[in-house]
Every structure is written in structure tokens, then in C-alpha cells.
Amino acid sequence: MQSNYDIVLFSTADWHTPYWTNKQHTAMHLAKAGYRVLYVETVGLRQLKLGSGIDLGRLWHRLWRGLKGPRQVSERIWVLSPLVVPIKHHWSFFRRLNQNLLALYLRGFFKKECFIRPIIWTYHPFILGAINRFNHAELVYHCVDDLSAMPGVDFNAFKAEEEQLLRRADVVFTTSTTLQEECQKISDNVHFLPNVADYDHFATSRKFAELPAELAAIPEPRIGYIGVLSDFKVDFDLIFSIAENRPDWHWVMIGEEREGQSSPKVKQLSELENVHFLGHRPYEKLPHYLAGMNVATLPTLINSYTASMFPMKYFEYLAAGVPVVSTPLIFTQTYESGLIVAENSSSFSDALAQQISKGRISEQCSKHYVGDNTWQSRLKVMLGILTSLKPNV
């Protein structure tokens, strides 16, 4: 689908972060659909801890990338690492300063690459002061998380900016019904579109004759988890309780702790012989590892942040043919294919036993379970909604 429109996508994740999110996938698929995309990396939503080596390291890398200016990463995608003041985001002075700096970067890029009236596609609200300074087409708010509930984010400042964004946005997409209900209090054009998976990519899980050597060395049954080992998202106590009581089951954890985290719970888990931390593995290799999982898990803590989550991993696991066990996230009230929901360590353990005994999901069932929850189908729906807003989009 060729388009005369350009898109500026304001992300909450850096382009080269080890764990790709729906932001990078959306940018990639918009580019495949013929759009030119400027991917603007996060302006920083939480307050940096300037005494932290991790945060100082990030600040230095951002400075280096920002000084180099926008860089082209594929035929139709450029990445901008905006240089902004990394502190006191809740102060109006610093917000205005940062948005002026951002607008300056954008206008320079637009002139160089001939971006004309771009569509604005944002994942956070701290952009209005910048986009007020140039002519743009439709404004899309893609609300995928309750960012106001993240540790370190100023709740009041975020909510005030988000309310303005919701009043101005031409269309709002949300990935959970919880987010939909909140956004509908202000906007009258909100669409619930859950996260999706690259079905073809994860379906290759069935084609591997041999497993990665490090995985093959781990006895079955293997219980998998893939993702950031975040202490405000993952219920490590739940995992520890089950792993300790069922030493014959082997947990395979693919991922690393989030930046700045050094959780004693993760350390405690790593001391168990049947819990295996393999570290981060590239997105391209994940189907190979899922090929060796008997069951995959969403052992998510239930809190104000996770309540609105719709994990991409759900459909990715199903596409790979791996049955799933999850804690009772809200999305599980609607989606139940290939899934058993459990509230505590006892019921979670029972659910794991059931899924292990059932075996992996057939290719036919995987296609049925995932259905049209693929990137191609989702983008088609989103662009269709945009087209309905204006005949010539």
C-alpha cells in the first residue's frame, strides 16, 4: 500500500533496545506498507537517577546518538535520538524547553527529507508542545500501557498531558479494555485493538530438527518465560514457590533484569538447580528456543501497571505452538485459547501440569487461536480507520 503520507512515531522505547516492543514492530510494518517513518526515541518519562551508573551510561549514549542526528536504519525508517533535559519533567519550564528542542530537531529533519504534513503517531503525551510548531496531518494516540503507573513517572504531570492529548487526538488505539474505558472518558473515537504477533516468524518454531545446545541440555518438562525480568511485572515469588516444590520441572528464563535492577528474588531463583537463566536472546532466535518449551508462562504480578497489559507474548507463544499458563490479567477474561489462568502457586502448578500433559498445540489450532491477531491484519484495520477519517489518506 503506497502512501503519499509520512509518519512521525513518538516512542517510549529506543530503537536498538534488546527487547523490541509494539512500537518498533509498528514502525517496521508501516514502512512495509509504503509509509516513510521517523521513529523518535523516548524523551524519558521517568526521572533519571544521576547517581546511578546505569542512568549516567544511558545519558552518555543518548548524547552521543543525539549529536549524530537522525540516522537511517532501513529504506523508509529514520531514527531520531532527541537531546532533551533529562530531569524535572514535571516542571513546566523544562517541558517547554524540551518540546522546543524537539520541534527544532523535527523541523530540520522535515526540511532535509521533505516530510510534508506528517501523520503524528504517538505512544506518550509529551509531544503537544512540539507538534504545535509545525503543520501536521492526523494525530494518533496509540495507548499500549498505563505509563502513569510506572515507577518513577510523575502521575499528575503525565495525566494532565494525557488529557490534553486525548482531547486533541483524531483517533485513539488501545491494547486493553481497561485502557479503552479510561480513554473513552475523554475521547469519543477510541478503538480496542489488542497486541498481536508475527505469526509467520514464530510458526517457524515447528521447523527446527534440533534445539539450541544449551536448551537441549536442560531436562524436560521445560517451562518457559521470555521477556524482561522486571521486579514490578514478574511474580518471582510465584515462580520460586513452584520451582522449589517441583524440582522435576525446569524453568527456562530467557531475558535479563531491567536497567538499574538487581533483585534479590532473581538471585534467589538463580540458586535453584531447576531454574535456568539463559540471558537475552535475539528476537530472530526466539522461535528456536520456543521449539523446546513444553509450556510457556505469563507469571505477571497484578498491580496498577500490569492491570492494563495485553502481553504480546500471548499470541507469540500460541503461534509457536506452546500452551500458556497466566496469572489473571484482565485480558484473560476475554481470551482463553490455549490458555489456563491461575491465581496462586497451587493453582498455577496444577495448570502447568495440565498443559504439560496436553502437549504442544497443533499448527491448525495455532492458526485458529491467533486468527487475525497478526501485524498485517492489525495494521490493515488501523490504516482503514485512518482512511475513514479523511478520504485521501
Secondary structure, 3 states (H helix, E strand, C coil): CCCCCEEEEECCCCCCCCCCCHHHHHHHHHHHCCCEEEEECCCCCECCCCCCHHHHHHHHHHHHHHHHCCEEEECCEEEECCCCCCCCCCCHHHHHHHHHHHHHHHHHHHHHHCCCCCEEEECCCCCHHHHCCCCCCCEEEEECCCHHHCCCECHHHHHHHHHHHHHHCCEEEECCHHHHHHHCCCCCCEEECCCCECHHHHHHHHHCCCCCHHHHCCCCCEEEEECCECCCCECHHHHHHHHHHCCCCEEEEECCECCCCCCHHHHHHHCCCCEEECCCCCHHHHHHHHCCCCEEEECECCCCCHHHCCCCHHHHHHHCCCCEEECCCHHHHCCCCCEEECCCHHHHHHHHHHHHHHCCCCHHHHHHHHCCCEHHHHHHHHHHHHHHHCCCC
